[in-house]
Amino acid sequence: MIYNAIDRLIAFGLAKGLLEENDVLYTRNKLLYTLGLSDYQGSGEVAECKEELAEILKDILKYAMEEGLVSDSITEQDLFDTKIMDCLLGRPSEIVAKFTALCRKSPKEATDWYYDFSKATNYIREDRIIKDVKWQADSPYGKLDITINLSKPEKDPKAIAAAKKLVQSGYPKCLLCRENEGFAGDMNKPARENHRIIPLTLGGENYFLQYSPYVYYNEHCIILNEGHVPMKIDRAVFLKLLEFTEKFPHYMAGSNADLPIVGGSILTHDHFQGGNYEFPMARAGLRTEVKFKGYEDIRAGVVNWPMSVIRLTGADYRKLAELADKILLLWRGYSDEEVDVYAESDGEPHNTITPIARRRGEDFEIDLVLRNNRTTEEFPLGIFHPHDKLHHIKKENIGLIEVMGLAVLPGRLKGEMDSLRTALLKGEDIRKDEVLAKHADWVDEFMARHKEFNEVNAEEIIRQEIGLVFSEVLTDAGVYKDDENGRKGILRFIERVNAL
């Protein structure tokens, strides 16, 4: 069986363009060595491959477990099948040369190839991504995108136990460091032997392009700094994001903010996120058009969105970055007690911006989302953070992806919502259920609006109500609320920018 699996994997590599005919014997020998085989007893024939990679790797892992090369730990198996896939791949320089040659012809052709390559190498595990639950939900601000993330496997108990025995290493320093390329991984860190990254220059600095292994949206990419340096929002970042959209006009690019609570999960390594995807916020129009003094050629306004967003659109991206920096510098030190915004407390800064860049035809566009991370005794996780009543659905930080209208919800919700649907249809009291009780107040609220709740529409109603919760999450995270006080407040801020 194992020799047949080797032949099928080589056939897969040929079909996906990972290998050429002259690579077959070399690749076979690498696979034999990796699997601890001293000879080859296959047919030597490479048939056309019509099966999914996951099925081939499943057979190889079965053999590896039988021979004691790997245990039944998911973590160990991920480490091992990554090593197997690396046998099919060229050196980083070969991948970079291919991407560069394609990019000269068409940036989109280059990213199309690189995205397909990242899936074919199993760096993006499509068999897991397909398990994610995705839908759209109506809101007062248009359709929001919702996903329940099921593709990122939780560490199994064996992996956790094994990780405790390991000597802790600081190499690579984090999951975004370029040193992850080709890294074998261990029980604490994922294998990246099948990982290849593409060098870029942005703002005269060295960056690298890669895709997220857990693609939350189409062609979800990461642009990471060559150095392990912390996140920082400034004029240089605005320029880099806009320059990236000049190089890859079919991609958007944005950055998490640079402060805890309102930032993303990794603030220690400078990076951006992008992709070939139109987020709900990009589809939102302007609530109010405004003008900025000295920048009359830039179209500007407040976006009709639950968070506080100033949009700038124009032909000269350097001028957009200049105005964005002017807005940022004022916002850093801006306080407005009427909306509970204070720039600092006890010397700790609270104001920053989440920026997102994209193209609008020949024009460039940048959205500046005003953020504030102040906490109080009433709101210890953040004033402008999902409040307690929403934590049963979403408690985590509202970072770049959520800001743009895509909810990435925890995997636990899939099982909870299935159980909730069943319980409601049976008329059970969920307050008596240890797992479902946290949803009880929310259920009472929405069931009062849905007297027609039945077997046919139950799932759709629950999904739409989750969407409304996410809309409230974004509203909580918004500095200036979509009410009279909030609308006046953001216009006061814009007037202050114009007074500079």
C-alpha positions as CSV (number, residue, x, y, z in Angstrom):
1,M,0.0,0.0,0.0
2,I,2.7,2.5,0.9
3,Y,4.4,2.3,-2.5
4,N,1.1,2.9,-4.2
5,A,0.6,5.9,-2.0
6,I,4.0,7.2,-2.9
7,D,3.2,6.9,-6.6
8,R,-0.1,8.6,-6.1
9,L,1.5,11.5,-4.2
10,I,4.1,11.9,-7.0
11,A,1.2,11.9,-9.5
12,F,-0.5,14.6,-7.5
13,G,2.7,16.7,-7.5
14,L,2.9,16.4,-11.3
15,A,-0.7,17.3,-11.8
16,K,-0.4,20.4,-9.6
17,G,2.9,21.6,-11.2
18,L,4.9,20.9,-8.0
19,L,7.1,18.5,-10.0
20,E,8.3,17.9,-13.5
21,E,9.1,14.5,-15.1
22,N,12.8,14.9,-14.3
23,D,12.0,15.2,-10.6
24,V,10.2,11.9,-10.2
25,L,13.1,9.6,-9.2
26,Y,14.6,12.2,-6.9
27,T,11.3,12.9,-5.2
28,R,10.6,9.2,-4.8
29,N,13.9,8.6,-3.1
30,K,13.3,11.5,-0.7
31,L,9.9,10.0,0.2
32,L,11.4,6.6,0.7
33,Y,14.1,8.0,3.1
34,T,11.5,10.1,5.0
35,L,9.3,7.0,5.5
36,G,12.3,4.8,6.6
37,L,12.1,2.6,3.5
38,S,15.3,1.1,2.1
39,D,13.9,-0.1,-1.2
40,Y,11.1,0.5,-3.7
41,Q,8.6,-2.1,-4.6
42,G,6.1,0.0,-6.6
43,S,5.1,-0.3,-10.2
44,G,7.1,2.7,-11.3
45,E,4.1,3.9,-13.3
46,V,2.7,7.3,-12.5
47,A,-0.9,7.4,-13.5
48,E,-3.1,10.5,-13.9
49,C,-4.1,11.8,-10.4
50,K,-7.8,12.5,-9.9
51,E,-8.0,12.2,-6.1
52,E,-7.7,14.8,-3.3
53,L,-4.4,15.2,-1.5
54,A,-6.1,14.5,1.9
55,E,-6.9,11.0,0.8
56,I,-3.3,10.2,-0.3
57,L,-1.9,11.7,2.9
58,K,-4.4,9.7,5.0
59,D,-3.0,6.4,3.6
60,I,0.6,7.6,4.2
61,L,-0.2,8.5,7.8
62,K,-1.9,5.2,8.3
63,Y,1.4,3.4,7.3
64,A,3.4,5.8,9.4
65,M,1.3,5.0,12.5
66,E,1.5,1.2,11.9
67,E,5.3,1.5,11.7
68,G,5.6,3.7,14.8
69,L,6.9,6.7,12.9
70,V,4.1,8.8,14.3
71,S,1.4,8.4,17.0
72,D,-2.4,9.1,16.6
73,S,-1.8,12.7,17.9
74,I,-3.1,15.3,15.4
75,T,-0.2,17.5,16.2
76,E,2.4,14.8,15.5
77,Q,0.6,13.9,12.2
78,D,0.6,17.5,11.1
79,L,4.4,17.6,11.7
80,F,4.9,14.4,9.8
81,D,2.7,15.1,6.7
82,T,4.3,18.5,6.4
83,K,7.7,16.8,6.2
84,I,6.3,14.5,3.5
85,M,5.0,17.4,1.4
86,D,8.3,19.2,1.6
87,C,9.8,16.2,-0.4
88,L,7.8,17.6,-3.4
89,L,8.8,21.2,-3.2
90,G,11.5,23.3,-4.7
91,R,13.9,25.6,-2.9
92,P,12.5,29.1,-1.9
93,S,14.6,30.7,-4.7
94,E,12.8,28.6,-7.3
95,I,9.4,29.7,-6.0
96,V,10.3,33.3,-5.8
97,A,11.7,33.2,-9.4
98,K,8.4,31.7,-10.7
99,F,6.3,34.3,-8.8
100,T,8.5,37.2,-10.0
101,A,8.3,36.0,-13.7
102,L,4.5,35.8,-13.5
103,C,4.3,39.2,-11.7
104,R,6.0,40.9,-14.6
105,K,3.2,39.8,-16.8
106,S,0.3,40.2,-14.4
107,P,0.2,40.6,-10.6
108,K,-3.1,38.8,-10.5
109,E,-1.7,35.8,-12.5
110,A,1.2,35.7,-10.0
111,T,-1.0,35.7,-6.9
112,D,-3.4,33.2,-8.5
113,W,-0.5,30.8,-9.0
114,Y,0.9,31.4,-5.5
115,Y,-2.5,30.8,-3.9
116,D,-3.0,27.6,-5.8
117,F,0.6,26.6,-4.9
118,S,-0.1,27.2,-1.2
119,K,-3.1,24.9,-1.4
120,A,-1.4,22.2,-3.4
121,T,1.5,22.0,-0.9
122,N,-1.0,21.5,1.9
123,Y,0.2,24.7,3.6
124,I,-3.4,25.8,3.3
125,R,-5.3,22.6,4.4
126,E,-8.3,22.8,2.2
127,D,-9.9,19.7,3.7
128,R,-10.1,21.6,7.0
129,I,-11.0,25.0,5.7
130,I,-14.1,23.5,4.0
131,K,-15.4,22.6,7.4
132,D,-15.8,26.3,8.4
133,V,-19.4,27.4,8.5
134,K,-20.1,30.6,6.6
135,W,-23.1,32.8,5.9
136,Q,-24.3,36.3,5.4
137,A,-26.7,38.1,7.8
138,D,-28.7,41.3,7.3
139,S,-28.0,44.3,9.5
140,P,-28.9,48.0,9.5
141,Y,-25.6,48.5,7.7
142,G,-26.0,45.9,4.9
143,K,-25.1,42.3,4.8
144,L,-22.4,41.2,7.3
145,D,-20.2,38.1,6.7
146,I,-20.1,35.5,9.5
147,T,-17.8,32.5,9.8
148,I,-17.5,29.9,12.6
149,N,-13.9,28.8,12.5
150,L,-13.6,25.0,12.6
151,S,-10.4,24.6,10.5
152,K,-7.8,25.4,13.2
153,P,-7.4,22.2,15.2
154,E,-7.3,22.4,19.0
155,K,-4.2,20.8,20.6
156,D,-5.0,17.3,21.7
157,P,-4.1,16.2,25.3
158,K,-1.1,14.2,24.1
159,A,0.3,17.2,22.3
160,I,-0.1,19.4,25.4
161,A,1.6,16.8,27.6
162,A,4.5,16.4,25.1
163,A,4.9,20.1,24.8
164,K,5.5,20.5,28.6
165,K,8.5,18.2,28.3
166,L,10.2,20.3,25.6
167,V,12.9,22.8,26.3
168,Q,11.3,26.1,25.4
169,S,13.0,27.7,22.3
170,G,12.8,31.3,21.2
171,Y,13.4,30.3,17.6
172,P,11.5,31.5,15.6
173,K,10.5,34.4,17.8
174,C,6.9,34.2,16.7
175,L,4.6,32.6,14.1
176,L,5.1,35.6,11.7
177,C,8.9,35.6,11.6
178,R,10.5,34.8,8.2
179,E,12.5,32.1,10.0
180,N,9.4,30.0,9.9
181,E,10.0,29.2,6.2
182,G,11.2,25.6,6.2
183,F,11.0,25.2,10.0
184,A,10.3,21.6,11.0
185,G,8.1,22.6,14.0
186,D,7.6,20.8,17.3
187,M,4.7,20.1,19.7
188,N,4.6,23.8,20.5
189,K,5.1,25.3,17.1
190,P,3.6,24.3,13.8
191,A,5.6,22.8,11.0
192,R,6.4,25.0,8.1
193,E,8.6,22.8,5.9
194,N,6.1,23.3,3.1
195,H,6.1,27.0,3.5
196,R,7.5,29.4,0.9
197,I,7.3,33.2,1.2
198,I,7.7,36.0,-1.5
199,P,9.9,39.0,-0.9
200,L,8.4,42.5,-1.4
201,T,9.7,46.0,-0.9
202,L,7.3,48.5,0.7
203,G,8.3,52.0,1.7
204,G,11.9,51.0,1.0
205,E,11.8,48.2,3.6
206,N,11.9,44.5,3.2
207,Y,8.6,42.6,3.6
208,F,7.4,39.1,2.7
209,L,4.1,37.9,1.3
210,Q,2.4,34.7,2.4
211,Y,-1.1,33.3,2.8
212,S,-2.7,32.6,6.1
213,P,-3.0,28.8,6.6
214,Y,-6.5,29.4,8.0
215,V,-7.8,31.6,5.2
216,Y,-10.8,33.4,6.7
217,Y,-11.7,34.9,3.3
218,N,-10.6,34.5,-0.3
219,E,-6.8,34.7,-0.8
220,H,-6.3,35.9,2.8
221,C,-2.7,37.0,2.8
222,I,-0.2,38.3,5.3
223,I,2.5,40.9,4.6
224,L,5.2,40.5,7.3
225,N,8.1,42.7,8.1
226,E,11.6,41.1,7.7
227,G,12.4,42.0,11.3
228,H,10.7,41.0,14.5
229,V,9.6,44.6,15.3
230,P,6.4,45.7,17.0
231,M,3.3,47.0,15.3
232,K,3.2,50.7,14.8
233,I,0.6,52.9,13.0
234,D,2.1,56.0,11.4
235,R,2.4,57.7,8.0
236,A,4.9,55.1,6.8
237,V,2.2,52.4,7.4
238,F,-0.4,54.3,5.4
239,L,2.1,54.6,2.5
240,K,3.0,50.9,2.6
241,L,-0.6,49.8,2.6
242,L,-1.4,52.1,-0.4
243,E,1.8,51.1,-2.2
244,F,0.9,47.4,-1.8
245,T,-2.4,48.1,-3.6
246,E,-0.5,49.8,-6.3
247,K,1.6,46.7,-6.8
248,F,-1.4,44.4,-6.4
249,P,-4.5,46.4,-7.4
250,H,-6.8,43.4,-7.1
251,Y,-6.0,43.1,-3.4
252,M,-7.0,45.2,-0.4
253,A,-4.6,45.6,2.5
254,G,-5.1,46.7,6.1
255,S,-3.3,46.7,9.5
256,N,-4.5,45.9,13.0
257,A,-4.1,48.8,15.4
258,D,-1.0,49.1,17.5
259,L,-2.5,49.0,21.0
260,P,-3.8,46.1,23.1
261,I,-7.6,45.4,23.1
262,V,-8.2,47.3,19.8
263,G,-5.2,45.5,18.1
264,G,-5.0,42.0,16.8
265,S,-3.6,38.9,18.4
266,I,0.1,39.5,17.5
267,L,1.3,43.0,18.3
268,T,5.0,42.1,18.6
269,H,5.6,41.6,14.9
270,D,4.8,44.3,12.3
271,H,2.5,42.8,9.7
272,F,-0.5,43.6,7.5
273,Q,-3.3,41.5,6.1
274,G,-4.8,41.6,2.7
275,G,-6.6,39.6,0.0
276,N,-8.8,39.4,-3.0
277,Y,-12.1,40.0,-1.1
278,E,-14.7,42.8,-0.8
279,F,-15.6,43.2,2.9
280,P,-19.0,44.5,4.0
281,M,-17.4,47.8,5.1
282,A,-16.0,48.4,1.6
283,R,-19.5,48.0,0.3
284,A,-20.8,50.6,2.7
285,G,-21.4,54.1,1.3
286,L,-20.8,57.5,3.0
287,R,-23.2,58.7,5.7
288,T,-21.8,62.3,5.5
289,E,-19.5,63.8,2.9
290,V,-16.8,66.2,4.2
291,K,-13.9,68.3,2.9
292,F,-10.5,68.7,4.4
293,K,-8.8,72.0,4.0
294,G,-5.8,71.9,1.6
295,Y,-7.0,68.5,0.3
296,E,-10.0,69.5,-1.7
297,D,-9.0,67.1,-4.5
298,I,-9.6,64.2,-2.1
299,R,-13.1,62.9,-1.7
300,A,-13.8,62.3,1.9
301,G,-16.6,61.4,4.3
302,V,-17.9,59.4,7.3
303,V,-18.8,55.9,6.3
304,N,-22.2,54.5,7.1
305,W,-20.9,51.9,9.5
306,P,-21.4,51.0,13.2
307,M,-17.7,51.8,13.9
308,S,-16.2,55.3,13.4
309,V,-14.7,55.4,9.9
310,I,-13.3,58.3,7.9
311,R,-12.8,57.4,4.2
312,L,-10.4,59.2,1.8
313,T,-10.4,58.6,-1.9
314,G,-8.1,60.1,-4.5
315,A,-5.6,59.6,-7.4
316,D,-2.4,60.4,-5.5
317,Y,-1.8,57.9,-2.7
318,R,1.0,59.9,-1.2
319,K,-1.3,62.7,-0.6
320,L,-3.9,60.4,0.9
321,A,-1.2,59.1,3.3
322,E,-0.2,62.7,4.2
323,L,-3.8,63.6,5.1
324,A,-4.3,60.2,6.9
325,D,-1.2,61.1,9.0
326,K,-2.6,64.5,9.8
327,I,-5.8,62.8,11.1
328,L,-3.8,60.2,13.1
329,L,-1.6,62.8,14.8
330,L,-4.6,64.8,16.0
331,W,-6.5,61.7,17.0
332,R,-3.5,60.4,19.1
333,G,-4.0,63.3,21.5
334,Y,-7.7,64.0,21.1
335,S,-10.2,63.8,23.9
336,D,-14.0,64.3,23.8
337,E,-15.7,63.8,27.2
338,E,-19.1,64.0,25.6
339,V,-18.5,60.6,24.0
340,D,-16.3,59.2,26.8
341,V,-13.1,59.5,24.7
342,Y,-9.9,60.3,26.5
343,A,-6.5,60.2,24.8
344,E,-4.6,58.9,27.8
345,S,-4.9,58.1,31.5
346,D,-1.9,57.9,33.9
347,G,0.4,58.3,30.9
348,E,-1.0,55.3,29.0
349,P,-2.1,56.3,25.4
350,H,-5.6,55.1,24.3
351,N,-6.2,56.5,20.8
352,T,-5.0,54.8,17.5
353,I,-6.3,53.9,14.1
354,T,-7.1,50.7,12.1
355,P,-6.3,51.6,8.5
356,I,-7.5,49.7,5.4
357,A,-6.4,50.5,1.8
358,R,-7.9,49.4,-1.5
359,R,-8.3,50.5,-5.1
360,R,-11.4,52.2,-6.6
361,G,-10.7,51.9,-10.3
362,E,-7.7,54.1,-11.0
363,D,-8.1,55.8,-7.6
364,F,-6.7,54.8,-4.2
365,E,-8.9,54.6,-1.1
366,I,-8.1,54.4,2.6
367,D,-10.5,53.9,5.5
368,L,-9.3,55.2,8.9
369,V,-11.2,53.5,11.7
370,L,-10.9,55.5,14.9
371,R,-10.1,53.3,17.9
372,N,-9.8,53.8,21.7
373,N,-8.8,51.1,24.2
374,R,-9.6,52.8,27.6
375,T,-11.0,50.5,30.3
376,T,-13.0,51.3,33.4
377,E,-14.3,49.3,36.4
378,E,-17.6,49.0,34.6
379,F,-15.9,47.8,31.4
380,P,-12.6,46.2,32.4
381,L,-12.2,44.6,28.9
382,G,-12.7,48.0,27.2
383,I,-15.3,50.7,26.9
384,F,-15.2,50.3,23.1
385,H,-15.2,46.5,23.2
386,P,-18.1,44.0,23.0
387,H,-20.0,44.4,26.3
388,D,-20.9,41.6,28.6
389,K,-24.3,40.7,27.2
390,L,-22.7,39.8,23.8
391,H,-19.9,37.6,25.2
392,H,-21.9,34.5,24.8
393,I,-21.3,35.0,21.0
394,K,-18.2,37.1,20.8
395,K,-15.8,38.1,23.6
396,E,-12.5,38.4,21.8
397,N,-10.8,41.5,20.5
398,I,-12.3,43.3,17.5
399,G,-9.4,43.4,15.1
400,L,-8.9,44.3,11.5
401,I,-11.1,41.5,10.0
402,E,-14.0,42.0,12.4
403,V,-13.8,45.8,11.9
404,M,-14.4,45.3,8.2
405,G,-17.5,43.3,8.8
406,L,-16.4,39.7,8.9
407,A,-17.1,37.9,12.2
408,V,-14.7,35.2,13.0
409,L,-16.6,33.3,15.7
410,P,-15.2,30.5,17.9
411,G,-15.7,26.9,16.9
412,R,-17.7,26.1,20.1
413,L,-20.7,28.0,18.5
414,K,-21.3,25.3,15.9
415,G,-22.2,22.7,18.5
416,E,-24.0,25.2,20.7
417,M,-26.2,26.5,17.9
418,D,-27.1,23.0,16.8
419,S,-28.0,22.1,20.4
420,L,-29.9,25.3,20.8
421,R,-31.9,24.8,17.6
422,T,-32.9,21.3,18.8
423,A,-33.8,22.5,22.4
424,L,-35.9,25.4,21.1
425,L,-37.9,23.1,18.7
426,K,-38.5,20.7,21.6
427,G,-39.6,23.6,23.9
428,E,-36.9,22.8,26.5
429,D,-35.8,25.3,29.1
430,I,-32.2,26.1,28.1
431,R,-31.6,27.8,31.5
432,K,-31.3,24.4,32.9
433,D,-28.6,23.4,30.4
434,E,-25.1,24.0,31.6
435,V,-23.7,24.9,28.1
436,L,-26.7,26.7,26.6
437,A,-27.7,28.7,29.7
438,K,-25.5,31.6,28.7
439,H,-27.6,32.2,25.6
440,A,-30.9,32.3,27.5
441,D,-31.4,36.1,27.7
442,W,-30.6,36.4,24.0
443,V,-33.0,33.6,23.1
444,D,-35.8,35.2,25.1
445,E,-35.3,38.4,23.3
446,F,-35.2,37.1,19.7
447,M,-37.9,34.4,20.2
448,A,-40.3,37.1,21.2
449,R,-39.8,38.5,17.6
450,H,-40.1,35.1,15.9
451,K,-43.5,33.5,16.8
452,E,-43.2,31.6,13.5
453,F,-40.0,29.7,14.7
454,N,-40.2,26.2,13.3
455,E,-38.3,23.2,11.9
456,V,-38.0,24.9,8.5
457,N,-36.8,28.3,9.4
458,A,-35.0,27.7,12.8
459,E,-31.5,27.5,11.5
460,E,-31.9,30.7,9.3
461,I,-33.4,32.6,12.2
462,I,-30.6,31.7,14.6
463,R,-28.0,32.7,12.0
464,Q,-29.7,36.0,11.3
465,E,-29.9,36.7,15.0
466,I,-26.1,35.9,15.4
467,G,-25.6,38.5,12.6
468,L,-27.5,41.1,14.6
469,V,-25.4,40.3,17.7
470,F,-22.3,40.9,15.6
471,S,-23.8,44.3,14.5
472,E,-24.1,45.2,18.2
473,V,-20.5,44.0,18.7
474,L,-19.3,46.5,16.1
475,T,-21.5,49.2,17.6
476,D,-20.0,48.6,21.0
477,A,-16.5,48.9,19.4
478,G,-17.4,52.2,17.7
479,V,-16.1,55.3,19.3
480,Y,-18.7,57.6,17.9
481,K,-22.1,55.9,17.9
482,D,-24.6,56.2,15.0
483,D,-26.8,58.6,16.9
484,E,-27.1,62.4,17.1
485,N,-24.5,62.7,19.7
486,G,-22.0,60.5,17.9
487,R,-22.6,62.1,14.5
488,K,-22.0,65.5,16.0
489,G,-18.9,64.2,17.8
490,I,-17.1,62.9,14.7
491,L,-17.8,66.1,12.8
492,R,-16.3,68.1,15.8
493,F,-13.2,66.0,15.4
494,I,-13.1,66.6,11.6
495,E,-13.5,70.4,12.3
496,R,-10.5,70.2,14.6
497,V,-8.5,68.6,11.8
498,N,-9.4,71.4,9.5
499,A,-8.4,74.0,12.1
500,L,-4.8,72.8,12.1
